[in-house]
Amino acid sequence: MTPTVTAGPPGLREALYALSIAKDIPDATLLDEMVRRYPQFGTELTEHAIAIAIDAFRGDSAVVAAEAARDPFAPSPAVSRAMSRFQNRLHSVSKSQIAPETKSLSIPSEAFNPFISLSREEFRSFAKRLNVNSVFVGKLRDRQIDPDYLTPGFQRRVADDLRAPLDLVVAHFAAAQTAGARGQFFKADGRPTNGGRQSFEEAVRSSGLSEAQQAALLAL
Amino acid sequence: MIQSLNKAGDADPLIRPKTIEDQISATLRLSISNLKARLSVTDRADPEFVQSETLVHLVRHGRRTSNQTLISLVLPVLLNRCETNLLVKVPDGQIPEAASLREEILGAFSELFASDGVGDAPVELDFYECKFNRAFRFFRIDMVRRETARLKPIAQTPEQDLDGEPDAYEDVFARVSETFQASATQENEVFRSELMDAIQGLPPEERDAVILVHVVGYKEESDDPDEETAATRCNCTGRTIRNRLTRAAAKLVRFKEAL
């Protein structure tokens, strides 16, 4: 079952949206007006007007009640998967927007980097939530840690603190190491290297974290 | 200054309601923590409730400004609302694989935000900043109808020509019209639901005739060749429409005295 968003002839989708948002239940005057405006879609508009009328008959009171009773910050698995689709689609859109000549100069990256869009403030906030410093977050951003050493618990924690889908974060860590996040800021004297990856414990031990911070990370 | 909408109808460009414009301006000035507090309000009647039109704008704003924090905060809340809508409107049992279809609708809707500003429909979300519930209704109905069509190809059956007296069923259709026009209340909810199920259970051509004549408000036919009627909308004769109505009324007659 893979219904996709209606492509249809050019203008059909816009015509159906126009009909749908004009009134709660379409009447003959509205439908006539829409068919005059989009004469090539008379049949589709009529069918959709009938479908709207039937749908509107049931009302929205049950939706309103269910919405009021739901925790808005408790995403269901379906919502999480929809967020994942959003991120994946965003990634493919971003990739397709890169000019071919730019593409050829860049090191290919197989996954969307969820750190790349963080502002400086967000970057620091994330570090604070994870209880680490910016050196360690830089290693996460630049994929300097061998993904084989990253525990599921740690990756889950990163996803939660980043407020990003888990599979996006896992894909980021598993992707090829790049020359660093373009457009990001680098506090160190040199830019991140493309050298070999560290194990998780090496990364934790060599980031200038306190003993307590190291212990907390290694326990995840 | 709020980004204006680009989607232009044939006559006029889309314009957000004033209340939405005001709420967008106000929420754009909120800190993330204050916005989160506002998003926790789920009662639509509460003045602090953030309308879905505003949420759409905030996510699009997040995309335009690469504000992942804003997107990550707002989009799941909006998708939660959409999922709630789908659970009510596309319930299990109504069509096969309802759960999969709900998830597909939700996923496809989320992708609109990723494709915003690019592709074949770069400003489709403009509709959602004006009338979210109606725009999402279209999105849902469109996908449900295509899935239903895929699962149940319509078998054309020859229509019987009836000589019955259509006027005999006027009471039935008066009841249908009344029920459509009355707002839903707890008292008539059961009746409405049963009548709706019965109408939806009619053969498509009978159902369409009932809706076009008794809900949308078309005449069955007209002597004026320029006048649109149920017959012209369905590309058939007035006699065919009357036959369909007669057959439908016979199936709905049990609702005549109810309500």
Contacts between the chains, C-beta under 8 A, distances in Angstrom:
chain1	res1	chain2	res2	distance
A	1	B	97	5.4
A	1	B	100	5.3
A	1	B	101	6.6
A	1	B	104	6.9
A	1	B	147	6.7
A	1	B	150	7.8
A	2	B	104	7.1
A	3	B	101	7.2
A	3	B	104	5.9
A	3	B	108	7.9
A	3	B	143	5.0
A	3	B	146	5.1
A	3	B	147	4.8
A	3	B	150	7.1
A	4	B	108	6.7
A	5	B	108	5.2
A	5	B	111	8.0
A	5	B	112	7.9
A	5	B	139	7.8
A	5	B	142	7.7
A	5	B	143	7.4
A	6	B	142	5.4
A	6	B	146	7.0
A	7	B	120	7.3
A	13	B	121	6.5
A	13	B	124	7.4
A	14	B	7	7.7
A	14	B	9	7.8
A	16	B	138	5.8
A	16	B	142	6.9
A	17	B	124	7.6
A	17	B	127	4.8
A	17	B	135	6.2
A	17	B	138	5.7
A	18	B	9	5.6
A	18	B	10	8.0
A	19	B	138	8.0
A	20	B	134	5.2
A	20	B	135	6.5
A	20	B	137	6.1
A	20	B	138	3.7
A	20	B	141	8.0
A	21	B	127	5.7
A	21	B	130	6.2
A	21	B	131	4.1
A	21	B	134	4.4
A	21	B	135	5.6
A	21	B	138	7.5
A	24	B	134	7.2
A	25	B	180	7.5
A	25	B	215	7.1
A	25	B	216	7.9
A	26	B	216	6.3
A	27	B	216	5.8
A	27	B	217	5.2
A	28	B	216	5.4
A	28	B	217	4.5
A	28	B	218	4.9
A	28	B	228	7.1
A	31	B	216	6.4
A	31	B	228	7.9
A	31	B	233	7.6
A	32	B	228	5.2
A	35	B	228	7.4
A	37	B	10	5.1
A	37	B	11	7.6
A	38	B	10	7.9
A	42	B	233	7.7
A	43	B	235	8.0
A	46	B	208	8.0
A	46	B	212	7.6
A	46	B	233	4.8
A	46	B	234	7.6
A	47	B	145	7.9
A	47	B	208	7.9
A	48	B	138	7.6
A	48	B	141	7.1
A	48	B	142	7.9
A	49	B	216	6.2
A	50	B	207	7.5
A	50	B	208	5.3
A	50	B	211	4.7
A	50	B	212	6.7
A	50	B	216	7.5
A	51	B	141	5.0
A	51	B	145	6.2
A	52	B	137	7.0
A	52	B	138	7.8
A	52	B	141	6.8
A	53	B	180	7.5
A	53	B	211	5.1
A	53	B	215	4.8
A	53	B	216	6.2
A	54	B	196	7.2
A	54	B	199	6.9
A	54	B	200	6.4
A	54	B	207	7.7
A	54	B	211	6.5
A	55	B	89	7.3
A	55	B	137	6.3
A	55	B	141	6.0
A	57	B	179	7.8
A	57	B	180	5.9
A	57	B	192	6.8
A	57	B	196	5.3
A	57	B	199	7.9
A	57	B	215	7.9
A	58	B	89	7.7
A	58	B	184	7.7
A	58	B	192	7.4
A	58	B	193	7.3
A	58	B	196	6.0
A	59	B	183	7.6
A	59	B	184	3.7
A	59	B	192	7.7
A	60	B	133	7.2
A	61	B	184	5.8
A	61	B	189	8.0
A	62	B	88	4.8
A	63	B	84	6.4
A	63	B	85	5.2
A	63	B	88	4.8
A	63	B	89	7.1
A	64	B	44	5.9
A	66	B	84	4.9
A	66	B	87	6.8
A	66	B	88	5.8
A	67	B	42	6.1
A	67	B	44	7.3
A	67	B	81	5.8
A	67	B	84	4.9
A	67	B	85	7.7
A	68	B	42	4.8
A	68	B	43	5.2
A	68	B	44	7.2
A	69	B	42	7.5
A	70	B	42	6.6
A	70	B	80	6.3
A	70	B	84	5.6
A	72	B	39	5.7
A	72	B	40	6.2
A	72	B	42	5.9
A	72	B	77	4.7
A	72	B	80	5.5
A	72	B	81	7.6
A	73	B	36	7.9
A	73	B	39	7.5
A	73	B	40	7.1
A	73	B	76	7.5
A	73	B	77	7.0
A	74	B	80	7.6
A	75	B	76	4.7
A	75	B	79	7.2
A	75	B	80	6.2
A	76	B	80	7.5
A	76	B	83	6.2
A	78	B	83	5.8
A	78	B	102	6.9
A	78	B	103	4.9
A	78	B	106	5.8
A	79	B	76	5.7
A	79	B	79	4.6
A	79	B	80	5.7
A	79	B	83	5.7
A	79	B	106	7.0
A	80	B	76	8.0
A	81	B	103	6.6
A	81	B	106	8.0
A	81	B	107	6.6
A	82	B	79	5.2
A	82	B	83	8.0
A	82	B	103	7.5
A	82	B	106	4.4
A	82	B	107	4.8
A	82	B	109	7.3
A	82	B	110	4.2
A	83	B	75	6.6
A	83	B	76	6.0
A	83	B	79	6.9
A	83	B	110	6.6
A	85	B	107	4.2
A	85	B	108	8.0
A	85	B	110	5.3
A	85	B	111	5.8
A	86	B	75	6.6
A	86	B	110	4.0
A	86	B	111	6.3
A	86	B	113	5.9
A	86	B	114	5.2
A	87	B	114	7.7
A	89	B	110	7.6
A	89	B	111	4.3
A	89	B	114	3.6
A	89	B	115	6.5
A	90	B	114	4.0
A	93	B	114	5.5
A	93	B	115	6.0
A	93	B	118	5.8
A	93	B	119	7.8
A	96	B	118	8.0
A	97	B	118	7.0
A	114	B	68	7.1
A	117	B	66	4.6
A	117	B	67	7.6
A	117	B	68	4.3
A	118	B	68	6.3
A	118	B	69	7.8
A	119	B	67	7.5
A	119	B	69	8.0
A	122	B	68	7.1
A	122	B	69	5.3
A	125	B	69	8.0
A	162	B	72	7.7
A	163	B	68	7.9
A	163	B	69	7.1
A	163	B	72	3.7
A	163	B	73	6.9
A	164	B	68	7.7
A	164	B	72	6.5
